[in-house]
Amino acid sequence: MPVTLMLLTRKECHLCEQARQAMQRVGHAVGVSWWERDVDTDAELSYEYGDRVPVVLLRGVEHSFWRVDEARLIADLGG
């Protein structure tokens, strides 16, 4: 099964920029792609995750929020 890795963000979020950089490092280290989605473009995502962005979803399950735990994410990706 392909790995689904998503970063939920919103505009003008300084933690989201830090999370993007962390996701780039993780993606490079493990060789996986990831996607980004703005929670403010989807009412359900905004309701569920809006107060915790940035949020990392791994295979559709919340892995972390506010900060990307790079070491844990790499380990969970099998790296």
PERA-V641119 format. One record per run of one state. SS is the DSSP state (alpha for helix, beta for strand, coil for the rest). FROM is the first residue (numbers start at 1). LEN is the number of residues. If there is no record, write none. Layout:
BEGIN
ss->SS from->FROM len->LEN
ss->SS from->FROM len->LEN
END
This chain:
BEGIN
ss->coil from->1 len->4
ss->beta from->5 len->5
ss->coil from->10 len->4
ss->alpha from->14 len->17
ss->coil from->31 len->4
ss->beta from->35 len->4
ss->alpha from->39 len->3
ss->coil from->42 len->1
ss->alpha from->43 len->7
ss->coil from->50 len->5
ss->beta from->55 len->4
ss->coil from->59 len->2
ss->beta from->61 len->5
ss->coil from->66 len->4
ss->alpha from->70 len->7
ss->coil from->77 len->3
END
